[in-house]
Amino acid sequence: MRIDVLTLFPEMFASPLSFSIVKRAQEQGLVEIALTNIRDFSIGDYRKVDDKPYGGGPGMVMMPGPVFDCHEHVTSLAPTKGRTILLSPQGTPLTQAKAAELSNEDRLILIAGRYEGFDERIRIGLGAEQLSIGDYVLNGGELAALVVIDAVVRLLPDALGDDDSAKDDSFSDGLLEYPQYTRPEVFRDMKVPDILLSGDHGKIAQWRRDQALQRTRQHRPDLLDDSDTPQ
Ligand code: 6GU
């Protein structure tokens, strides 16, 4: 997979992309991540990329010119067109299902905005989808783009050391994950549940399922509303 990121702050990406799973996935050639600075496609001495909104109002809006020129350049860097995604609080919410869907693409082009938002013609003209990472406002799309990259890359085949470790993740079966324990058996008077030490794999699986359901009911009842959720 190739992921291009169009951003005004490419420096924000270096550290998060250079650790752990995402670092290893790049080293293994599972994903290539390329950063391009939108400001390099601005024109004029001031390298302007934003302007006041027509109709008035607070803040500034990303101008279409630099984003279009940057996108056109980036598109030409690889043979496939890919899927263009604007990171925006106006977007559809990122879910585990969406991350899984995106992990099947061979190319993603992520556009991180700043200011009050994008000129609407960017979304329309580039045929872009919009993705949000939750119902709160960030100062820009960079952290959201990093969240998308992190969630997608770990789902690429062979990205995780143990092939099974994505399978039991929270949300992958529509439920939160069951509680985990490791050594020591007793820590500050808190004991690992006996059932996990029993060696009875059937009972352990049943206990985990019950715990996952109980946790989901308590913390995320909204996840159980769907009629297709396994009970
Ligand atoms: Cl994608 N961008 C911004 N600026 N804020 C957000 C977001 C994105 N997702 C949630 N909040």
Boltz pocket constraint, residues with backbone or C-beta under 6 A from the ligand:
constraints:
  - pocket:
      binder: B
      contacts: [[A, 86], [A, 87], [A, 88], [A, 89], [A, 113], [A, 131], [A, 132], [A, 133], [A, 134], [A, 135], [A, 136], [A, 137], [A, 138], [A, 139], [A, 140], [A, 141], [A, 144], [A, 145]]
      max_distance: 6.0
